[in-house]
Amino acid sequence: MKVLVKGKNLEVSEALQEYAEKKAAKIAKFFAERPLWVQITIGTERSLHNADVTVQLNDLLLRGEAKTTDMYASIDDAIEKIERQIQKYKTKISHRLHEDYAKVMAKTSGSVREAEEPRILRTKRFAVKPMSVAEAVMQMDLLGHDFFVFSNAETEEVNVVYCRNDGNYGLIEPEF
């Protein structure tokens, strides 16, 4: 397991580094034999202490964020959010395995009804035009959508702008 602890507007002390690594080890127990990468970014904003934990496992990406008045509590809360996501992920896999087993049994015995998988009902194609981030946000608002895919005129890459829960906007810039 690789753990990277970074500070944002904050110098990471040795005690915080050790505490964050110890808490990240709790996540590693769920994925004993798989390579795991954990990044913990801690910082301060106004009077709040932020902890942002990102876990990458092959194609699975989990993220937990917490803001409290205590840095250690923020790290704990963010790790707990990751653990809940892992439990949800493992439950989903377990249910899928049970459904697959039920499908096999239905084909052999014919007594269990086949469960339906989610499917793509609609495919939409559109021209991706080069524009600035501000233009993309304006276009998204005009369309009344929660997100908008566009070609960033500055970087010449495909980006996504989206509405955040706090009323602000986010920008996704994929890395290949």
C-alpha positions in Angstrom: 0.0 0.0 0.0 1.3 3.4 -0.9 0.2 6.4 1.3 0.8 10.0 0.3 0.0 12.7 2.9 0.0 16.2 1.5 -0.7 19.5 3.2 -2.6 22.3 1.6 -1.8 25.7 3.1 -0.4 23.6 6.0 2.9 22.0 7.0 2.3 18.3 7.7 3.8 17.4 11.1 5.3 14.1 11.8 2.4 13.3 14.3 -0.2 14.1 11.6 1.7 12.0 9.0 1.8 9.0 11.4 -1.8 9.4 12.4 -3.0 9.6 8.7 -0.9 6.5 7.7 -2.3 4.6 10.7 -5.8 5.4 9.7 -5.1 4.6 6.0 -3.9 1.1 7.2 -7.6 0.5 8.2 -8.6 0.7 4.6 -5.8 -1.7 3.5 -7.3 -4.5 5.5 -10.3 -4.6 3.1 -8.0 -5.2 0.1 -5.2 -7.5 1.6 -3.8 -8.9 -1.6 -4.4 -6.0 -4.0 -2.1 -3.0 -4.7 -3.7 0.1 -3.1 -2.8 3.8 -3.4 -4.1 6.2 -0.8 -3.7 10.0 -1.0 -4.6 12.1 2.0 -4.7 15.9 1.6 -5.1 17.9 4.7 -5.5 21.7 5.0 -7.2 24.6 6.7 -9.9 26.9 5.3 -11.1 29.7 7.5 -11.5 28.0 10.9 -12.1 24.5 9.6 -9.7 21.7 9.1 -10.2 19.7 5.9 -9.3 16.1 5.1 -9.7 14.7 1.6 -8.9 11.0 1.2 -8.7 9.4 -2.2 -8.2 5.6 -2.6 -7.3 4.1 -5.9 -7.6 0.4 -6.5 -7.2 -0.7 -10.1 -10.2 0.8 -11.8 -12.1 1.6 -8.5 -11.7 5.2 -7.2 -13.1 6.1 -3.8 -13.1 9.6 -2.2 -14.1 10.9 1.2 -14.0 14.5 2.4 -14.6 15.9 5.9 -14.5 19.4 7.5 -14.4 19.8 11.2 -12.8 22.1 13.8 -10.2 19.3 14.6 -7.7 17.9 12.1 -7.7 14.4 13.6 -11.5 14.3 13.6 -11.5 15.4 10.0 -9.2 12.5 9.1 -11.3 10.1 11.1 -14.5 11.2 9.3 -13.0 11.0 5.9 -11.7 7.5 6.5 -15.1 6.4 7.8 -16.8 7.7 4.6 -14.3 5.6 2.6 -15.1 2.6 4.8 -18.8 3.0 4.2 -18.2 3.2 0.4 -16.1 0.0 0.6 -18.9 -1.8 2.4 -21.4 -0.6 -0.2 -19.1 -1.7 -3.0 -18.6 -5.1 -1.4 -22.3 -5.5 -0.8 -23.0 -4.6 -4.4 -20.5 -7.3 -5.6 -22.0 -9.8 -3.2 -25.5 -9.1 -4.5 -24.3 -9.4 -8.1 -22.7 -12.8 -7.3 -26.0 -14.0 -5.8 -27.9 -12.7 -8.9 -25.5 -14.5 -11.2 -26.0 -17.7 -9.2 -29.8 -17.2 -9.4 -29.6 -16.8 -13.2 -27.5 -19.9 -13.6 -30.0 -21.8 -11.4 -32.9 -20.4 -13.4 -31.4 -21.6 -16.6 -30.9 -25.1 -15.2 -34.1 -25.4 -13.2 -36.4 -22.7 -14.7 -37.8 -21.9 -11.2 -36.1 -18.6 -10.4 -37.1 -15.5 -12.3 -34.2 -13.8 -14.2 -33.2 -10.4 -12.8 -32.8 -7.5 -15.2 -29.5 -5.7 -15.5 -29.5 -1.9 -15.9 -29.2 -1.0 -19.6 -28.5 2.1 -21.7 -31.8 3.4 -23.0 -30.6 6.4 -25.0 -27.4 7.4 -26.7 -26.8 11.0 -27.5 -24.2 12.4 -29.9 -23.2 16.0 -30.3 -20.4 18.1 -31.6 -17.8 19.1 -29.0 -16.9 22.7 -29.7 -13.8 24.4 -28.4 -14.8 27.0 -25.7 -13.6 28.6 -22.5 -14.6 27.3 -19.1 -16.8 30.4 -18.5 -18.6 29.8 -21.8 -19.2 26.1 -20.9 -20.7 27.2 -17.5 -22.9 29.7 -19.3 -24.0 27.0 -21.9 -24.7 24.5 -19.1 -26.9 27.1 -17.3 -28.7 28.0 -20.5 -29.5 24.3 -21.2 -30.6 23.7 -17.6 -28.3 20.7 -17.2 -26.2 19.6 -14.2 -23.1 19.0 -16.3 -21.7 20.0 -19.7 -19.0 18.3 -21.8 -16.8 20.6 -23.9 -13.5 20.9 -25.6 -11.3 23.3 -23.5 -10.0 26.0 -25.9 -6.9 26.6 -23.7 -5.8 23.0 -23.2 -7.5 21.4 -26.3 -8.7 18.5 -24.2 -12.2 17.3 -23.4 -13.4 18.7 -20.0 -16.6 18.6 -18.0 -18.1 21.3 -15.9 -20.7 20.4 -13.3 -22.9 22.0 -10.6 -21.8 21.2 -7.1 -24.1 20.7 -4.1 -23.0 24.0 -2.6 -24.2 26.0 -5.6 -20.7 26.5 -7.1 -19.2 24.8 -10.2 -16.6 22.1 -10.6 -14.3 21.3 -13.5 -13.2 17.8 -14.4 -9.9 17.6 -16.4 -9.2 13.9 -17.3 -5.6 12.7 -17.1 -4.6 9.9 -19.5 
